[in-house]
């Protein structure tokens, strides 16, 4: 049987999204502003802006090589918006780009599917236990059903409490973060069926999926189908 993390890898792709602010210097060139890292800041860092300077925002999205088998490609960025500005004081809880709205949706749908599968296995096991004159074929089938039932419980545990570095959506990361990168990974869930995913994904913009997760400064996004 294919392991649960391996099955997750088939339908996922990691994307890195980097956001930089460029300021116009005295030579007429736009150069990146300095980003300072602070221990009490959860986001990728603090942009050290100079007052009165002309600015540009540079955004880069690229798939992480070897991060999943999902046929998801980044062709171009169609639009970008900035908003939801918050005034934060030093004693306030720091903000980052993480959101778990899509992760909760994904876990809920997956858990519902596992419950339906469990109900089916329970029904089939009851039929076998109540059957009179059981044969060797029935005994073998019962063993297979029990094995599937056990694997289902393990899959549910891996879904709700994933191990670090397992590759399951929501699992804590183990890799060393680059400077300016947020330490938590946001999951964006694309609720598409197989045919749409294979034939129409290049014509369907992500749109508002994972709205809150788009607010990353310097972070890493994970898309999950």
C-alpha positions as CSV (number, residue, x, y, z in Angstrom):
1,X,0.0,0.0,0.0
2,X,1.1,3.5,-0.7
3,X,1.8,5.5,2.5
4,X,-0.3,8.5,3.4
5,X,2.5,11.1,2.9
6,X,3.3,9.6,-0.5
7,X,-0.4,10.0,-1.5
8,X,-0.3,13.6,-0.3
9,X,2.8,14.2,-2.4
10,X,0.9,13.2,-5.6
11,X,-1.6,16.1,-5.2
12,X,0.5,18.9,-3.8
13,X,3.1,21.4,-4.8
14,X,5.2,23.8,-2.6
15,X,5.5,27.4,-3.8
16,X,7.8,30.1,-2.6
17,X,6.5,33.6,-2.7
18,X,9.0,36.4,-2.1
19,X,8.0,40.0,-1.8
20,X,10.5,42.8,-2.0
21,X,10.2,46.6,-1.8
22,X,12.5,48.7,-4.0
23,X,13.3,52.4,-3.4
24,X,14.6,54.9,-5.8
25,X,18.2,55.9,-4.9
26,X,20.1,59.1,-5.8
27,X,21.4,57.4,-9.0
28,X,17.9,56.9,-10.3
29,X,17.9,53.2,-9.8
30,X,15.4,51.1,-7.8
31,X,17.2,49.0,-5.2
32,X,15.9,46.6,-2.6
33,X,15.4,48.1,0.9
34,X,17.1,46.5,3.9
35,X,15.1,43.9,5.8
36,X,16.0,43.4,9.4
37,X,15.2,40.3,11.4
38,X,14.0,40.5,15.0
39,X,13.4,37.6,17.4
40,X,10.1,39.1,18.5
41,X,8.8,39.4,15.0
42,X,7.0,36.4,13.5
43,X,6.9,37.6,9.9
44,X,9.9,37.4,7.5
45,X,11.4,40.6,8.7
46,X,10.9,44.4,8.9
47,X,11.3,46.6,5.8
48,X,13.5,49.6,6.7
49,X,11.8,52.2,4.5
50,X,13.1,55.8,4.0
51,X,10.6,58.6,4.2
52,X,9.7,60.3,0.9
53,X,11.2,57.8,-1.4
54,X,9.5,56.5,-4.6
55,X,8.9,52.8,-4.3
56,X,8.1,49.7,-6.3
57,X,7.0,46.3,-5.0
58,X,8.5,43.2,-6.5
59,X,6.8,39.8,-6.2
60,X,8.2,36.4,-7.2
61,X,6.4,33.1,-7.1
62,X,8.2,29.9,-8.0
63,X,7.6,26.2,-7.4
64,X,10.0,24.3,-5.1
65,X,11.8,21.6,-7.0
66,X,11.0,18.1,-5.7
67,X,8.2,19.3,-3.4
68,X,5.4,17.4,-5.0
69,X,4.0,15.8,-8.1
70,X,1.0,18.1,-8.7
71,X,1.1,19.5,-12.3
72,X,0.8,23.1,-11.1
73,X,2.9,25.7,-12.9
74,X,3.3,29.4,-12.2
75,X,3.0,31.3,-15.5
76,X,2.5,34.9,-14.5
77,X,1.1,37.1,-11.7
78,X,-2.1,38.8,-13.0
79,X,-2.6,41.3,-10.1
80,X,-1.6,42.3,-6.6
81,X,-3.3,44.3,-3.9
82,X,-2.1,45.8,-0.6
83,X,-4.3,46.5,2.3
84,X,-5.5,45.5,5.9
85,X,-2.9,47.7,7.5
86,X,-2.6,47.3,11.3
87,X,-1.0,49.5,13.8
88,X,1.0,47.3,16.2
89,X,2.6,48.2,19.5
90,X,5.6,46.4,20.9
91,X,3.6,44.5,23.5
92,X,0.9,43.3,21.0
93,X,0.9,39.8,19.6
94,X,3.1,40.0,16.4
95,X,1.5,39.2,13.1
96,X,2.6,36.9,10.3
97,X,1.1,35.6,7.0
98,X,-0.1,32.3,8.4
99,X,-3.8,31.3,8.2
100,X,-5.4,27.9,8.7
101,X,-8.8,28.5,7.0
102,X,-8.0,26.3,4.0
103,X,-6.2,23.7,6.1
104,X,-9.3,23.3,8.3
105,X,-11.5,22.9,5.2
106,X,-9.1,20.3,3.8
107,X,-9.0,18.4,7.1
108,X,-12.8,18.5,7.4
109,X,-13.4,17.1,3.9
110,X,-10.7,14.4,4.3
111,X,-12.0,13.4,7.8
112,X,-15.6,13.1,6.3
113,X,-14.3,10.8,3.6
114,X,-12.4,8.7,6.2
115,X,-15.6,8.4,8.3
116,X,-17.6,7.2,5.3
117,X,-14.9,4.7,4.6
118,X,-15.0,3.5,8.2
119,X,-18.7,3.1,8.1
120,X,-18.4,0.9,5.0
121,X,-15.7,-1.2,6.6
122,X,-17.8,-1.6,9.8
123,X,-20.8,-2.7,7.8
124,X,-18.8,-5.3,5.8
125,X,-17.2,-6.7,9.0
126,X,-20.6,-7.1,10.7
127,X,-21.8,-9.0,7.7
128,X,-18.9,-11.4,7.9
129,X,-19.2,-11.9,11.6
130,X,-22.9,-12.7,11.4
131,X,-22.4,-15.0,8.4
132,X,-22.9,-18.7,9.1
133,X,-20.7,-21.4,7.6
134,X,-17.8,-19.0,6.9
135,X,-15.2,-20.2,4.4
136,X,-11.5,-19.5,4.1
137,X,-12.2,-16.8,1.6
138,X,-14.4,-15.1,4.2
139,X,-11.7,-15.3,6.8
140,X,-9.1,-13.8,4.4
141,X,-11.5,-11.0,3.5
142,X,-12.1,-10.3,7.2
143,X,-8.4,-10.0,7.7
144,X,-8.1,-7.6,4.8
145,X,-10.9,-5.5,6.1
146,X,-9.4,-5.3,9.6
147,X,-6.1,-4.3,8.1
148,X,-7.8,-1.5,6.1
149,X,-9.7,-0.4,9.2
150,X,-6.4,-0.2,11.1
151,X,-4.7,1.8,8.3
152,X,-7.7,4.1,8.2
153,X,-7.2,5.0,11.9
154,X,-3.5,5.6,11.3
155,X,-4.3,7.9,8.4
156,X,-6.8,9.9,10.4
157,X,-4.2,10.3,13.2
158,X,-1.6,11.4,10.6
159,X,-4.1,13.9,9.1
160,X,-5.0,15.6,12.4
161,X,-1.6,15.3,14.1
162,X,1.0,15.2,11.3
163,X,4.6,14.5,12.2
164,X,7.2,17.2,11.5
165,X,8.6,17.0,8.1
166,X,6.1,14.3,7.0
167,X,4.9,16.3,4.0
168,X,1.3,16.0,5.2
169,X,-0.6,19.3,5.0
170,X,-0.2,21.2,8.3
171,X,2.9,19.3,9.4
172,X,5.6,21.4,11.0
173,X,8.6,22.0,8.7
174,X,12.1,20.7,9.3
175,X,14.1,22.5,6.7
176,X,16.3,25.5,7.4
177,X,14.6,28.7,6.5
178,X,16.3,31.3,4.4
179,X,16.7,34.8,5.8
180,X,13.5,36.8,5.3
181,X,11.3,33.7,5.1
182,X,8.4,33.0,7.5
183,X,8.8,29.9,9.6
184,X,5.2,28.6,9.1
185,X,3.7,27.3,5.9
186,X,0.2,28.2,4.8
187,X,-1.9,25.6,3.0
188,X,-4.1,26.8,0.1
189,X,-6.7,24.2,-0.8
190,X,-7.9,24.0,-4.5
191,X,-11.2,22.1,-4.4
192,X,-11.1,20.7,-8.0
193,X,-12.0,17.3,-9.3
194,X,-9.6,15.3,-11.4
195,X,-10.8,16.3,-14.9
196,X,-10.8,20.0,-14.0
197,X,-7.4,19.7,-12.4
198,X,-5.9,18.0,-15.5
199,X,-7.5,20.0,-18.3
200,X,-8.6,23.4,-17.0
201,X,-6.2,24.4,-14.2
202,X,-4.2,26.6,-16.5
203,X,-7.3,28.6,-17.4
204,X,-8.6,29.0,-13.9
205,X,-7.0,31.7,-11.7
206,X,-6.5,31.0,-8.0
207,X,-8.7,34.0,-7.3
208,X,-9.9,34.3,-3.7
209,X,-8.8,30.9,-2.5
210,X,-6.9,31.2,0.7
211,X,-7.5,35.0,0.8
212,X,-5.9,35.5,4.2
213,X,-2.8,33.4,3.1
214,X,-2.0,35.8,0.3
215,X,-1.1,38.5,2.9
216,X,2.4,37.0,3.3
217,X,5.3,39.4,3.4
218,X,8.2,37.0,2.8
219,X,6.8,33.6,3.1
220,X,6.1,30.2,1.7
221,X,2.8,28.9,0.4
222,X,1.7,25.3,-0.1
223,X,-1.1,24.5,-2.5
224,X,-3.1,21.4,-1.9
225,X,-5.6,19.9,-4.3
